[in-house]
Amino acid sequence: MCSFCFASNGWKLGRRGLVRGVLGLAATAAAAPALARLHRKSSFRPLVMIDPGHGGYDPGAIAPDGVFEKDITLQSGFALRAALLRTGRYRVAMTRSHDVFVTLTDRVTMAVSAQADLFLALHCDHLPVADLRGASVFTLSGKASDKLAAGLAKDENNVDQFPGTASHALSPQVAGILASLETRATRVGSATLSQDIQASFSGIIPLLPDPGRSANFAVLRDPSTPSTLLEMGCLTNPLDERLLKSPAHRALMAERLTSAIGVYFDKFAPNHGSVIGAG
């Protein structure tokens, strides 16, 4: 007797039932690749690209007592990398992991080539008024939010003009991406991350009176990756400088940034960061 002769109630399976059974098996087989892709997506860990500002023969801002911005940004980058990796939710890359100069073009190229899901540039402010203190978060805009932001972006964008800086041509892939308009999703993602950082810092990490700012930073010009630039504090302010030099404060700041990044992926991009993956 054939295997399709009887159903569970003992009655013979009709032609219509047989067709349905075969179609059901075919549908299951056809869905297998899609299910496999869904499984891979659910176990995917987003890549966070940390960009410690300056480096090598570019010290960045210099505090009155001689502390270099490049050293603080690198140590802060290490603290953030460690905090992110402890969660098990992310892959983490850094544009530099030692005291070396990296051009702005190369920093963007790294994010594009790695297909980073977030790009966070770390810097320290240097303001003309010593009483001003606190962190601020920048997103990309063609027109700066204020004069200080415009001046800061101009200074940061000029770092590639240091004597001896090699000229790096953009790869065709990167040139094509940068030639396109920034997508609305990227703009919204950058703004969302900025707001999440400000909320996570509020009442714990000192913030400037208007911490959410924008300017035309070259390092934020990758239209494919939500990007922000964090000025972690003002080296021109003694209180901020003391905090920025403190490993404990840098660890606290890394924890708050990790919390903000978690909120970002949970709410804005849940398919990337809300599921812990293996590997």
C-alpha positions as CSV (number, residue, x, y, z in Angstrom):
1,M,0.0,0.0,0.0
2,C,1.4,3.5,-0.9
3,S,2.3,5.9,1.9
4,F,-0.4,8.4,0.9
5,C,-3.3,5.9,1.0
6,F,-4.6,6.8,4.4
7,A,-5.0,10.0,6.4
8,S,-5.0,10.1,10.2
9,N,-8.7,9.3,10.3
10,G,-8.2,6.2,8.2
11,W,-9.8,7.6,5.1
12,K,-8.0,7.5,1.8
13,L,-6.2,10.8,0.9
14,G,-7.9,12.3,-2.2
15,R,-6.2,13.8,-5.2
16,R,-6.8,17.4,-3.8
17,G,-5.1,16.4,-0.5
18,L,-2.2,14.9,-2.3
19,V,-1.6,18.0,-4.3
20,R,-1.8,20.2,-1.2
21,G,0.7,18.0,0.5
22,V,3.1,18.2,-2.4
23,L,2.7,22.0,-2.6
24,G,3.3,22.3,1.1
25,L,6.6,20.4,0.9
26,A,7.6,22.6,-2.1
27,A,6.7,25.8,-0.2
28,T,8.8,24.7,2.7
29,A,11.8,23.9,0.5
30,A,11.4,27.3,-1.3
31,A,11.2,29.1,2.0
32,A,14.4,27.5,3.4
33,P,16.8,30.0,1.8
34,A,14.7,32.9,3.1
35,L,14.6,31.4,6.6
36,A,18.4,31.0,6.5
37,R,18.8,34.6,5.5
38,L,16.5,35.7,8.3
39,H,18.5,33.6,10.8
40,R,21.7,35.2,9.7
41,K,20.2,38.6,10.0
42,S,18.9,38.0,13.5
43,S,22.4,36.9,14.7
44,F,24.2,39.7,13.0
45,R,26.2,42.1,15.2
46,P,26.5,45.7,14.0
47,L,29.9,47.2,13.5
48,V,30.7,50.4,15.4
49,M,33.6,52.4,14.0
50,I,35.4,54.5,16.6
51,D,37.4,57.3,15.3
52,P,39.9,58.8,17.9
53,G,40.7,62.2,16.5
54,H,44.2,63.5,15.5
55,G,47.3,61.4,16.1
56,G,51.0,61.3,15.0
57,Y,52.4,64.7,14.2
58,D,48.9,66.2,14.6
59,P,48.4,66.7,18.4
60,G,45.0,68.3,18.1
61,A,44.1,70.8,20.8
62,I,46.8,71.4,23.5
63,A,45.8,72.1,27.1
64,P,47.5,74.9,29.0
65,D,49.6,72.3,30.9
66,G,50.6,70.5,27.6
67,V,48.1,67.7,27.5
68,F,47.5,66.6,23.9
69,E,44.0,66.0,22.5
70,K,45.3,63.0,20.4
71,D,46.3,61.1,23.6
72,I,42.9,61.7,25.3
73,T,40.9,60.7,22.2
74,L,42.9,57.4,21.8
75,Q,42.6,56.4,25.5
76,S,38.8,57.3,25.3
77,G,38.6,55.1,22.2
78,F,40.1,52.2,24.0
79,A,37.7,52.6,26.9
80,L,34.7,52.8,24.6
81,R,35.8,49.7,22.6
82,A,36.2,47.7,25.8
83,A,32.7,48.8,27.0
84,L,31.1,47.9,23.7
85,L,32.7,44.5,23.5
86,R,31.7,43.6,27.0
87,T,28.0,43.7,25.9
88,G,28.6,41.0,23.3
89,R,26.2,42.9,21.0
90,Y,28.7,44.6,18.7
91,R,31.7,44.3,16.5
92,V,34.1,47.2,17.0
93,A,36.8,48.7,14.8
94,M,39.0,51.8,15.3
95,T,40.4,54.1,12.7
96,R,43.6,54.2,14.7
97,S,44.9,52.1,17.6
98,H,48.2,53.8,18.2
99,D,49.8,57.3,17.9
100,V,49.7,57.6,14.1
101,F,48.3,60.3,11.7
102,V,45.3,59.2,9.7
103,T,43.9,61.5,7.0
104,L,40.2,62.4,7.1
105,T,39.8,60.7,3.7
106,D,41.2,57.5,5.1
107,R,39.0,57.6,8.1
108,V,35.9,57.9,6.0
109,T,37.3,55.2,3.6
110,M,37.7,52.8,6.5
111,A,34.1,53.2,7.5
112,V,32.8,52.8,4.0
113,S,35.0,49.8,3.2
114,A,34.0,48.1,6.5
115,Q,30.3,48.8,6.0
116,A,30.1,50.3,9.4
117,D,26.7,50.6,11.0
118,L,27.7,53.6,13.2
119,F,30.7,56.0,13.1
120,L,31.6,57.9,16.2
121,A,34.5,60.5,16.1
122,L,36.0,61.4,19.4
123,H,37.5,64.9,20.0
124,C,38.2,67.5,22.7
125,D,37.0,71.1,22.4
126,H,39.2,74.1,22.5
127,L,37.1,77.2,23.1
128,P,38.0,80.9,23.4
129,V,36.3,81.3,26.8
130,A,37.8,79.3,29.6
131,D,34.6,79.3,31.6
132,L,32.8,77.2,29.0
133,R,32.8,73.5,29.7
134,G,31.0,70.3,28.8
135,A,30.5,67.9,26.0
136,S,28.7,68.5,22.7
137,V,27.6,66.3,19.9
138,F,27.9,67.3,16.2
139,T,26.1,66.0,13.1
140,L,26.8,66.9,9.5
141,S,25.2,69.9,8.0
142,G,26.0,72.2,5.1
143,K,25.5,75.2,7.3
144,A,26.9,75.3,10.8
145,S,24.6,75.7,13.7
146,D,26.7,78.6,15.1
147,K,29.9,80.5,14.6
148,L,31.9,78.4,17.1
149,A,30.7,75.2,15.3
150,A,31.8,76.7,11.9
151,G,35.2,77.6,13.3
152,L,35.7,74.2,14.8
153,A,34.8,72.4,11.6
154,K,37.1,74.6,9.6
155,D,40.0,73.8,12.0
156,E,39.3,70.0,12.0
157,N,39.0,69.9,8.2
158,N,42.4,71.6,7.8
159,V,44.3,68.8,9.6
160,D,45.0,67.1,6.3
161,Q,47.1,70.1,5.3
162,F,49.9,69.3,7.8
163,P,53.3,69.4,6.1
164,G,54.3,66.0,4.9
165,T,50.8,64.7,4.7
166,A,50.5,62.2,1.8
167,S,47.8,62.7,-0.8
168,H,45.3,59.8,-0.8
169,A,43.1,59.5,-3.8
170,L,39.6,58.1,-3.2
171,S,38.8,54.7,-4.5
172,P,36.1,54.6,-7.1
173,Q,33.8,53.0,-4.6
174,V,34.3,55.7,-2.0
175,A,34.2,58.5,-4.6
176,G,30.9,57.2,-5.9
177,I,29.3,57.1,-2.4
178,L,30.6,60.5,-1.4
179,A,29.3,62.0,-4.7
180,S,25.8,60.9,-3.9
181,L,23.4,62.8,-1.7
182,E,23.3,61.8,2.0
183,T,20.2,59.6,2.4
184,R,17.4,60.6,4.6
185,A,17.8,57.5,6.7
186,T,21.4,58.4,7.4
187,R,20.5,61.9,8.5
188,V,17.8,60.6,10.8
189,G,20.1,58.0,12.2
190,S,22.8,60.6,12.9
191,A,20.3,62.9,14.6
192,T,18.9,60.0,16.6
193,L,22.3,58.9,17.9
194,S,23.1,62.5,18.8
195,Q,20.0,62.8,20.8
196,D,20.5,59.5,22.5
197,I,24.1,60.5,23.5
198,Q,22.8,63.8,25.0
199,A,20.1,62.0,26.9
200,S,22.5,59.4,28.2
201,F,25.0,62.1,29.3
202,S,22.4,64.4,30.9
203,G,23.0,64.9,34.7
204,I,26.0,62.6,34.6
205,I,28.5,63.9,32.0
206,P,28.8,67.7,31.8
207,L,27.3,69.2,28.7
208,L,27.5,72.6,27.0
209,P,24.4,74.7,27.3
210,D,23.5,73.8,23.6
211,P,25.1,70.4,23.2
212,G,23.3,69.4,20.0
213,R,25.2,71.2,17.2
214,S,26.0,70.7,13.5
215,A,28.7,71.7,11.0
216,N,30.3,70.5,7.7
217,F,32.8,68.1,9.2
218,A,34.7,66.2,6.5
219,V,35.0,63.1,8.7
220,L,31.1,62.9,8.9
221,R,30.6,62.9,5.1
222,D,30.0,59.2,4.5
223,P,26.3,59.3,3.4
224,S,25.9,55.5,4.0
225,T,26.7,55.5,7.7
226,P,25.0,57.4,10.6
227,S,27.8,59.5,12.0
228,T,28.4,61.8,14.9
229,L,31.4,63.7,16.3
230,L,31.6,64.0,20.0
231,E,33.5,66.8,21.7
232,M,34.0,65.1,25.0
233,G,34.8,68.3,26.9
234,C,36.9,71.4,26.7
235,L,40.7,71.2,27.2
236,T,40.6,75.0,27.8
237,N,38.6,74.5,30.9
238,P,40.5,73.3,34.0
239,L,37.6,71.2,35.3
240,D,37.0,69.5,32.0
241,E,40.7,68.9,31.5
242,R,40.9,67.2,34.9
243,L,38.0,64.9,34.0
244,L,39.3,64.1,30.5
245,K,42.7,63.0,32.0
246,S,40.9,60.7,34.5
247,P,40.6,57.0,33.5
248,A,37.6,56.7,35.8
249,H,35.8,59.5,34.0
250,R,36.7,58.1,30.6
251,A,35.3,54.8,31.7
252,L,32.1,56.4,32.9
253,M,31.8,58.3,29.6
254,A,32.3,55.0,27.7
255,E,29.5,53.4,29.7
256,R,27.1,56.3,28.9
257,L,28.1,56.1,25.2
258,T,27.5,52.3,25.2
259,S,24.1,52.9,26.8
260,A,23.2,55.5,24.1
261,I,24.3,53.2,21.3
262,G,22.2,50.4,22.8
263,V,19.2,52.7,22.8
264,Y,19.9,53.7,19.2
265,F,19.9,50.1,18.0
266,D,17.0,49.1,20.2
267,K,14.7,51.8,18.9
268,F,16.0,53.1,15.6
269,A,17.7,50.0,14.1
270,P,16.3,47.1,16.1
271,N,17.1,44.5,13.4
272,H,20.8,45.2,13.9
273,G,21.6,45.6,17.6
274,S,18.8,44.1,19.7
275,V,19.7,40.5,19.1
276,I,23.0,39.2,20.5
277,G,24.9,37.2,17.9
278,A,27.6,34.6,18.1
279,G,31.1,34.8,16.6
